[in-house]
Each structure stands twice: as structure tokens, then as C-alpha cells.
Amino acid sequence: MENNERTRMLSLIHAATEGGVLRKLVLSKPHANDLAPRQNGKLCLRRGERVLVMESVFEGGRVAQKLISTTDLDEVLAPILAEYGQINLITSAGDAELRTSKKGKVTLIGGGLSLRLSGEVSDLARFDIPIDREKKHILQGNEPFLVALGISDKNGRVHDKRQAKFRQINRFLEYLENVYCHLPKSGWLTVFDLCCGKSYLSFAVYHYLHVIRGREVSLLGVDLKRDVIEDCERIASSCDFRGMRFICGDVRQAVPSGAPDLVMSLHACDIATDIVLETAVRLKARVILSTPCCHRYVSHHLACEPLAFAAQHPQLRGKLCEALTDALRILRLESAGYATMATELTDPENTPKNTLLRAVLRPDFDASGKEAAKKRQEYEQVRSFLLGNGTPAYPEEA
């Protein structure tokens, strides 16, 4: 069993490497030597070929790198994996973890990742960047809207304190680039940024679609704060972004009818994310990109005795309810016919509000079919399990 689980993990690493979707490989808890270095792996390109770069940091700060080609991966990496008690594989298709207990029991968590890696991965984020070369961003920093938003100075240099925001915007555009194939190939593109706030993403998405892709775009931003909306209108005018307009109001009433091509939101607080998602579902948006913020609703209404052992600890309750809330949202989207996944927006050190929900409407989904009924039943069962039958309706249905 031990060898089987390790072999499965090695296969996952190999598939993620060959597909270019491996973000990070972490080897920790060495078996024989507590002083052995923790190893981190990343995917890079060398002379156009993908290689796995394993980096070890030794005492005193010495760093050693080992480059492993895909052809040598199984032979070279297998004995290295055997030396560690915990192996974490992080990819844009999902994560997997291999654990070895003190008694030697080996457990693989996330083995289902193999199914996603064996399918089409062209729409997933790639991490194969050239060795010793800074990753090229979609935005350079000198775009006029970045200057108008205060992210860059007049010379196009990104302000030091805005570097994290700059990386976040670029990362979001990379995800947009990955789902661009699901948008109409011609004609106008309709985009809604709901609970848009200062509209950093609105301006970046408009620039990407209109300036870089050369498409005609109608982008609507909606938010409850009038002063924020007025600032957005001013910046759009100064950048000559004529396809952008902004409305002050509640997204449930302010959004026009008709199916948008893309609905997005950045850090819509608590149930505002649910309202955005339900609005997108109601309008049958082709693509949804949403980064949730706080997750108070489930925390306040959690009525699940089997989870009380964790929920009784305030520090753990927040993390638990964050995961449960986003998992429940994924079930809701899947029950409405969306192929959905949760992924990482930026590096965790940039912001703790780091999850991106990506949903693409399935053209083959039959809302009246057996699969739809099964998905809806699963969603209802999970909701009742977490919130109980006597609690208020989950917010997106209120």
C-alpha cells in the first residue's frame, strides 16, 4: 500500500510537470535526519523544455538546486520522495498531499487530482517560467489607467507599496486569459463587475479585452458607494475608456437583463459574494471570476454537531467556515450548470483573502436532467447538514 500511494503521488507530480500546471512541490518532515533541508520544487523552462527545479536551503543559508527533466523525473525523484514524511503538491488543477504517520502508514489526500490532470488542461494557469528570468506580466506598469489609479507614477514605475496590488491585478488577468477561450469569438463582449469598489479589476479587464485583445467591450461596474462610483467615472473618462459605465445601486436591482459574457467581483464582503454569484447564475453568465472576502454568515449560523469539535475553537472556526462557505458556493454553482474550481489568486503573503472561484457555464448542461437534479439534491443536503433545517435561507436565496 505504501509503495502504491507513493507511486500515485509520483504520477501526479509527473502529470502536473508535463502539463505545466505545477505551482509548487514541498517536501518536509524528513524521516532519517531532522537536520535534512526542507525542499521546494518549482516548474521552469530550460531551452524550451520543462524541468522541475528542486531547491534545498541548508544551515548557514547555502542554497542548492537540482534540475530534473521530465524524462528523468520518475527515476530521480522517487528516492528523494521516500526520504520525507510529508509531500505537498500544489497545482492550478488542485492540490494533493502524501503523509506518512509515525507508525509508517502512508496516506494520499487529493488523489482524485489525477482525473483533472488527465483531462484538458489548456484553460488552467501555467507556471513554467524561464530559469533566472523574471516572469513577464501582462501589464508593464506604464499603462495610463494604472497611473490614474495611483498604482504607478507618471514614469510608469509601480510604487513600492502598490507592488502587491500590481501582482494581484496581473494574476487576475492571467486567469482571464485562461478562460478567454470560453468567451464569444467575435462581436461585443459584455462584462459586469458587481460590488466593484474602486474598480481596479474593471479597468484592468477593460484594458486587456479592448486594448490588448482588440475587442469592443461594454463593461458595467455596480457599487453602493456613490463617491466611489464618481471616482470610477472620472478615471474612465480620463483614460478614454468609452465602453465603461458605472451605476450606484444594489446589484440585485441595478443590473440589466440579458446574459453577460463575464461576471466578476473582487472581495465582495460576506453575503455580497453570494448575491453576486446568484445574480450571475440568474443571468446565465458564461464565465464567473469571483474572489470572496469574509465568511461571517456560515460562522454565525453553523448548526452542525459533527463539526463542533473544531468549530468550538474561535481560531479554527473562522478557517473552517471560510472553507465550508466557498465549498458550498461551488456546489451551488455546479447545481446551476457551471464547471467550477477554487484556486489561488496570488501568493498567500500578499493577502489572506486569496481564493478565486472560477466558473464556466457548461453548454451541455441540462437543467431538467438527472445530473442537475442530483447536483441540486447534493447542494440541499450539504446546506441542511451545515446550517440545519430551521435556519434562515442561505443568503443568495433570501
N, C-alpha and C positions, 0 to 999 in steps of 0.2 A: 504494500500500500504506500509506504514511504517513497519508494522509487517511482511509483505511478504518479503521485502528486507532484513530485519534483519534475518529472518528465512533462507533465501537463503545464506546469509553470514555465518551463524552458520553452515549450511550444508557443505559449502566449507571448513570451519575450521575443521569440523569433518572428512571429507573425506581426507584432507591433513594430518591430525593427524594419522588416521588409515592406510594411505598409506605410512607413514614415510617420506613424501616429504615436510613437513612444515619446512621452514628455520627460519622464524621469524614472530611473530604476534605483532603488535604495536598498543596500544590503547592511543589516545591523544585527546586533546580538551574536557575535562570533562564538562558536562552540568551544574551541580548544584554548583560545588565548584572549583574555579580556582586554589586552592592550592592542589587539589587532585593529587596524583602522576601519572605520565605517566607510563604505564605498558608495559612490554615487555614479550612476550612468546616465549619459545623455546621447541623443542621436545627432550625428553631424554628417556632412558630406566631405569626402576627400577624393579629389579628381573625378567628381561626378558620381561617385559610388557611396552608398550609405555605409557608415561604420558606427559601431557602438563604442563610445569613449567612456571607459571606467576610470574614475578619479579617486585616489586614496590620499587622505591627509594624515600624515604621521606626526608624532610628538615633535615639537620644535618648529612646526609649520611647514615641513618639507612635503611637497606635493608630487605624487607620481601618477602618470597617466598610462593607460593601456588601451590601444586601439584594436578592436575586434571586428573583422569584416563579417558580413552576413554568411559567407561560405564557411567560415571557421567558428561561427557562433556556438553551435552545439558542442563541439569538441573542446573549445577553450573555456566557455562559460560554465559548463556543467560542474567541473571540480570546484570552481570558485563558489557557486551557489551552495554546494554541500558544506561549506565552512561556516555558514551563517544560519542563525535560528529564525530570523525574520527577513522576508524579502517582499518589498512593496513595488508593484508595477503600476505606474500612473500613465494613462493614455487618454487621448481625446475621445475614445470609444467607451471608456470606463476604466475602473481600477480592479486590481487583483492583489491578494496578499497571501503569502505562504508562511505559516507559523509552525515552529517545532516546539513542543512542550518540553518541560524538564524530564519527563519520562520518555521522550523520544517520539511522541505521537505527532505526525505531520498532518496539517490541515490546510487545505486550499480554499480560500474565500474569494468568490468572484470568478469561479471557473467558467461561468456562462459567458464571459467575455469572448471566449473562442468563437461563439456563434456570430457575434458582431464583427469580429476581426476577419472571419472567413467570408463575409459578405462584401458589399460595395463600400469602400472607404474613401471615395473621391470627395465626398462632402464633409469629411472630418478635418479638423485642424491638423496641420503638419508641423513637425518640429525638427526636420532635418536641415540644419543650417550649416554653412561652411565653417570649418575649423578656423579658429583665430580670426574670425571676421564678424563684426557686429551685425546683428540681424537687421535687415533693411525693413524699415517701417513703410507702410502705405503712405502716411503723411510725413513730410520732411520737417515741419515746424515753421516754415515760412508762408504757409497758406494764410491769406488775409483774414479768414474767419477766426483762426487761432490767435492772431494779433488782436482782433476785436474782442475776443473773449478773455483776453488777459493771460493766455497760456504762453504766448511768445512775445518777445519785444519787437520793436519796429524793424530790427535787423533780421528777424526770423529765428532768433535764438530762444529756445524753450527755457523759461525761468526755472531756476533750480527747485523752487518749491512747487512747481507745476509738472515736474517730470513724471510723477505717478499718474496724474490725470492724463498726460500725453500718452503714456503707455497704455492706460486703460482704453482710451479712445481708439488707438491703433489696434488693440486686441479685439475690440468690438467690431471694427471694420474687417478684420481677418475672418471673423465668424460670418459677417455679412457676405464676404467674398465667397465663403464656402457654401452658402445657401443661395447664392445669386442664380445658380442653375435652375432653381425652383420658381423663380420669378418669370413673368412673361418675357418672351424674347424680343418683342417689339411693342411699339406704342407707348403710351404714358404709363408711368408707374405711380401708384397711389400708396402713400406711406402715412401712417398715423403714429405720432409719438404721444402717448397718453400719460398724464401726470408728468409732463415734460420738464418742469422746473426750469433751470437755466438753459436747457436745450443744447448742452454740449454735443450729445449724440445726434440731435436733429441736424445741426449744421454740418457735422462730420459725414453723416449718411447722405445728406443732400449733395455735398461736395463730391463724395465718392460716386454716387449714381449719375449726377449731372455733369460734373467736370471730368472725372476720370473715365467713367463708362460712356459718357456722351448721351445719356438718356434724358427725355423730358420727364420731369418729376413734379408731382403735386404732393407736397408734404404739409400735413396739418399737425400743429402742436396744441395740446389742450392742457390747461392747468387752472387751479382755483385762485392763484395769486395774480391779481391784476398788475402789480408793479413788475413782476417777473415777465409777464406776457408783453408788457410795453417795452421792456428792455430787449426781449427777443425780436420784436417787430423792428426796433431801431437797428439792431445788428444785422438782421436780414436785409434791410434797406441799404445799409452802408456797404454790404458785400454784394449787392445787386443780385440777391437770391430771390428772383421774382416768383418762383414756384412755391415759396414758403408762405404760410399764413398761420396765425395763432389766434386761439379763442380762449377767453376766460370763462370757465364754467365746469360743471360736473360732466365727466366723460360719458356717463350713462344717458345724459340728455343732449350733450353738445355735439356728439359725433354723428355725422350724416349717415344715411343708409347706403347700402352698396358694399360689395366685398372689397376690402383693401388688399393690396398685394403684400404689404408688410405692416405689422403692428409691433411696436417696440416700447419698452419702458425701462428706465434706469432708477432703481432704488425707490420705487413707489412704496410708501410706508405701509406695513402690515396688510390690512384687508384691501388697501388700494391696489395692490398687486392682483388680488383675486378679482376685483372689479375690472381691471384692465384685461385679465385673461378671459373672463366671462364675456366682456364686450367683444373681444377678438373672436371668440367662439361663435357668438351670436351673429356676427357679421361675416363669418366664414372666411377669415383672413387666410391667405395662402401660407404665410410664414409668420411666426411669432418669435421674437427675441426679447426676453424679459429677465432682468436681474432683480430678485426680491430684496427687500430690506429687512426690517424687524419682523418677528413672527409671534406677536403677542396673543392673537386670537386663540390659537390652539393651546397655548400655555394657560390661558385663563379658563378655558372650557374643557381641558383634558379630563376625561372621566373613564380612565382605563386602568382597572385594578392590576392587571398583569404587568403594567409598566410602572407601578407605584414605587418599586424598589429603586428605580433610577430617578423618577420624577420628584421624589421627596427631597432630593438634594438640589438646592437652587442653582448651583453652578452647572450641574448636569442637566437640569430641567430645560434651561434655555437652549443648550446644544441639541438635546433630544427633540424638542418641539420645532426647532429650525429644520431638522432633517425630516421629521414627520410631516410638517406643513408642505414642504416642497415635494415630498413623495406623494402626498395627497393631491397636490396640484397636477403632478404628472399623470396620475390615474384619471383625474377629471378630463385632462386634455386628450388622453388616449381614448376615453369613452366617447369623445366627440369626433374621433377620426383622425387624430394627429399622431404622427410618429415623433416621439418626444424623448429628449435626453437632458440630463443635468450635467453641466461641465464647469470647468474653472475659467473665470473671466481673466484674471490677472494673477500674478504671484500673491500668495496669502499675506506677505509682508506689506503689500501696497494698501490693502483694505480687507477687513474681516467680512465685508459684505461682497462675497466673492463668487457666488454661484450664478451661472447663466442657464436659464431654461430655454431650450431651443426646440421649437415645434414646427413641423411641416405637415400641412394638410394632405392626407393620403387620397389620391384621385380614385383609388379602387375601393374606398370605404363605403359600405352600405349601411346607412344609419338605421335601417329597418331590419337588418340581417341578424343572424345568430351571434356573430362576433361582437357586434355593437351591443346587443342585449347582455352578453356575458361581461363585457367591459363595464357597462353601467351597473350591473349587479355587484361586480367586484368593488367598484368605487363606493357604492352604497354600504356594502358590508364593512369596508375599512373605515368609512366615516362613522358608522354606528359603533364600531369597535373602539375608536379613539374618543369620540365625543358623547357616546351614549344616545339613547333614543329620545330622551326628554330635553335635550339641549336645543338652543335656537338653531335654526337652519344655518348651514355653513354660509359665510357672508356673500359668496358670489351668487347665491340663490335667494337671498333675502329680499 
